[in-house]
């Protein structure tokens, strides 16, 4: 079955077509979500949200972009939204852990001046994934889509709903930040040795 035939059946509400769609794209959706989130359980949750959103909004797909671009856009948007919610929950939990019910300080804030010790002990891939995970959301998305998913600048621009030059700028800033973050671990590479 071709992608266009699958789309026609999906828009018609075929459950069998939706099952085929999930089987065909679940690995791609999960992998992108995992690369953006860095957590398998969260990526699985986001993948389920993506497929639910596709099921609910397939009728709105107008074909202005390729279907895979549309699917990547939904996955990226859901993943970044999940990250923002997670950060909000963490900040709230941190603040409430410092203050009691009467808003008095319960204990001193933890010392966050030390770098993650675990980061120095990880393998190269985990080191890179963590560094990518520290990038601002749009840089992380652009870097992941281009370098990890192998999409072109034009495809990344379509997914992020921006221009190719904006993608180039995002990637340039992401690489610069990654170089700074990873330089201590790869001093010989960055110093030309």
Backbone torsions as a table, in degrees:
resi	resn	phi	psi	omega
1	UNK	NA	131.9	-179.7
2	UNK	-79.1	165.5	179.6
3	UNK	-62.0	-40.9	-179.3
4	UNK	-66.3	-37.6	176.8
5	UNK	-66.4	-40.6	177.9
6	UNK	-61.6	-42.6	178.9
7	UNK	-61.3	-42.5	180.0
8	UNK	-60.9	-44.7	179.8
9	UNK	-67.9	-38.1	177.6
10	UNK	-62.1	-45.0	-179.9
11	UNK	-64.8	-27.1	177.8
12	UNK	-79.9	-7.2	176.6
13	UNK	89.5	17.7	-178.9
14	UNK	-68.7	121.9	177.7
15	UNK	-69.3	-35.3	178.2
16	UNK	-64.0	-40.5	178.3
17	UNK	-65.6	-38.2	179.0
18	UNK	-65.8	-40.3	176.5
19	UNK	-61.1	-44.2	178.0
20	UNK	-62.8	-40.3	178.7
21	UNK	-60.8	-47.6	180.0
22	UNK	-62.2	-46.1	179.8
23	UNK	-60.1	-38.0	-177.5
24	UNK	-72.6	-39.8	-170.6
25	UNK	-108.7	-4.0	-173.7
26	UNK	-61.0	-38.6	-179.1
27	UNK	-66.6	-44.4	178.7
28	UNK	-61.4	-45.5	-178.6
29	UNK	-64.8	-46.7	179.8
30	UNK	-61.5	-46.3	-178.2
31	UNK	-60.4	-43.8	178.8
32	UNK	-64.4	-46.1	179.0
33	UNK	-60.8	-41.8	179.2
34	UNK	-63.6	-42.3	179.5
35	UNK	-65.5	-32.1	178.7
36	UNK	-80.8	-33.1	-174.5
37	UNK	-99.6	-31.4	179.9
38	UNK	75.9	14.7	-178.5
39	UNK	-141.3	125.6	-175.8
40	UNK	-63.9	-44.1	-178.9
41	UNK	-64.3	-43.3	178.5
42	UNK	-65.4	-39.2	178.6
43	UNK	-63.8	-38.9	177.9
44	UNK	-64.1	-43.3	177.0
45	UNK	-60.5	-46.3	-179.2
46	UNK	-64.5	-40.9	179.0
47	UNK	-59.0	-41.7	177.6
48	UNK	-63.3	-40.9	177.5
49	UNK	-63.3	-39.0	179.4
50	UNK	-62.1	-48.6	-178.4
51	UNK	-66.0	-34.8	175.9
52	UNK	-64.7	-42.1	179.7
53	UNK	-65.4	-41.7	178.4
54	UNK	-61.1	-44.4	-179.8
55	UNK	-59.0	-41.4	-177.4
56	UNK	-77.1	-27.8	-171.7
57	UNK	-116.3	9.1	-176.9
58	UNK	-58.0	-31.0	178.4
59	UNK	-64.9	-20.5	179.7
60	UNK	-86.8	-10.6	179.6
61	UNK	-68.3	118.5	-174.3
62	UNK	-102.5	-6.0	178.3
63	UNK	80.5	14.0	178.4
64	UNK	-69.1	-27.5	173.7
65	UNK	-121.6	169.5	176.4
66	UNK	-68.2	159.4	-179.6
67	UNK	-61.9	-40.5	-179.3
68	UNK	-65.6	-35.9	176.4
69	UNK	-63.3	-43.5	178.5
70	UNK	-61.1	-43.6	-179.9
71	UNK	-65.7	-42.5	175.9
72	UNK	-61.6	-39.3	179.6
73	UNK	-62.4	-45.7	179.6
74	UNK	-62.9	-44.5	-179.2
75	UNK	-62.9	-44.5	179.8
76	UNK	-64.2	-45.6	-179.8
77	UNK	-61.7	-45.9	179.3
78	UNK	-62.9	-41.4	-179.1
79	UNK	-65.7	-45.8	-179.9
80	UNK	-66.6	-36.6	176.1
81	UNK	-63.7	-41.5	178.1
82	UNK	-61.7	-42.4	178.5
83	UNK	-61.8	-43.6	-179.8
84	UNK	-63.2	-43.7	178.2
85	UNK	-62.8	-41.3	-179.6
86	UNK	-63.2	-43.2	178.6
87	UNK	-64.4	-38.9	178.8
88	UNK	-63.8	-43.9	178.5
89	UNK	-63.3	-40.7	179.7
90	UNK	-64.1	-44.5	179.5
91	UNK	-62.0	-43.4	-179.7
92	UNK	-63.3	-45.1	179.6
93	UNK	-63.2	-38.9	179.6
94	UNK	-64.2	-47.1	-179.0
95	UNK	-64.4	-44.5	-179.3
96	UNK	-69.3	-24.7	177.3
97	UNK	-74.0	-22.4	179.4
98	UNK	-84.5	-29.6	-175.0
99	UNK	-117.2	141.9	177.7
100	UNK	-84.7	-170.7	-179.0
101	UNK	-62.8	-29.4	-178.8
102	UNK	-93.6	16.0	178.7
103	UNK	61.9	25.0	174.5
104	UNK	-97.5	146.6	-177.6
105	UNK	-65.2	122.7	-179.4
106	UNK	-83.7	-40.0	179.3
107	UNK	-158.0	168.1	-179.0
108	UNK	-69.7	148.0	175.7
109	UNK	-62.2	150.5	179.0
110	UNK	-67.2	154.1	178.2
111	UNK	-77.9	116.7	-179.0
112	UNK	-108.6	15.8	-177.8
113	UNK	-79.2	-16.4	-179.7
114	UNK	-85.3	134.8	176.9
115	UNK	-68.9	159.0	179.2
116	UNK	-59.0	118.4	-179.7
117	UNK	-70.7	-32.7	-179.6
118	UNK	-64.2	-30.8	-178.1
119	UNK	-59.5	-37.5	-178.8
120	UNK	-68.9	-19.6	-174.9
121	UNK	-101.6	-1.4	-175.1
122	UNK	-84.4	166.8	175.6
123	UNK	-75.0	166.2	-176.2
124	UNK	-54.7	-46.0	-178.2
125	UNK	-61.4	-45.1	-179.3
126	UNK	-67.0	-34.9	176.9
127	UNK	-61.4	-47.2	179.0
128	UNK	-65.4	-45.1	-179.1
129	UNK	-60.5	-39.6	178.4
130	UNK	-67.5	-41.1	178.8
131	UNK	-64.0	-41.8	177.3
132	UNK	-63.7	-38.3	179.2
133	UNK	-64.1	-18.6	179.2
134	UNK	-91.4	-6.8	178.7
135	UNK	-70.3	154.0	171.7
136	UNK	-57.2	152.1	-171.8
137	UNK	-50.5	-49.5	-176.1
138	UNK	-68.6	-35.9	176.2
139	UNK	-66.6	-42.7	178.7
140	UNK	-60.2	-45.5	-179.2
141	UNK	-63.5	-47.1	-179.4
142	UNK	-62.1	-45.6	-179.5
143	UNK	-61.9	-46.3	-178.7
144	UNK	-63.5	-47.0	-178.1
145	UNK	-64.4	-40.9	-176.5
146	UNK	-79.7	-54.4	-172.2
147	UNK	-85.3	-31.7	-176.9
148	UNK	-97.3	-32.3	178.6
149	UNK	-96.9	-11.8	175.8
150	UNK	75.0	23.5	-179.6
151	UNK	-84.2	152.1	178.8
152	UNK	-74.1	164.6	176.7
153	UNK	-56.5	-41.5	-178.7
154	UNK	-62.8	-42.7	179.0
155	UNK	-66.3	-41.4	178.4
156	UNK	-62.7	-42.8	178.7
157	UNK	-60.4	-40.9	179.1
158	UNK	-65.6	-41.1	-179.4
159	UNK	-66.6	-44.2	-178.5
160	UNK	-84.2	-1.4	180.0
161	UNK	54.8	55.5	179.4
162	UNK	-143.9	-171.0	-178.7
163	UNK	-94.4	162.7	177.1
164	UNK	-63.0	-40.0	180.0
165	UNK	-65.7	-33.2	176.3
166	UNK	-67.8	-37.9	176.6
167	UNK	-63.9	-44.1	178.0
168	UNK	-58.2	-42.2	179.2
169	UNK	-65.7	-44.1	178.1
170	UNK	-59.9	-43.8	-179.4
171	UNK	-67.8	-38.7	178.1
172	UNK	-62.1	-46.7	179.6
173	UNK	-66.1	-38.9	178.7
174	UNK	-62.6	-45.6	179.7
175	UNK	-63.5	-39.8	179.0
176	UNK	-62.9	-44.3	179.2
177	UNK	-66.8	-39.8	178.6
178	UNK	-65.0	-40.0	177.8
179	UNK	-59.5	-43.4	179.1
180	UNK	-64.6	-45.1	-178.1
181	UNK	-67.8	-37.5	-174.4
182	UNK	-94.2	-9.7	-176.8
183	UNK	-53.6	-43.5	179.1
184	UNK	-60.7	-28.1	-177.3
185	UNK	-88.1	-23.0	-177.9
186	UNK	-127.4	41.5	-176.7
187	UNK	-54.5	-39.9	-177.9
188	UNK	-67.1	-34.5	178.6
189	UNK	-69.5	-48.3	-176.2
190	UNK	-72.9	-23.0	179.6
191	UNK	-92.6	5.5	175.1
192	UNK	79.6	15.8	179.0
193	UNK	-87.4	NA	NA
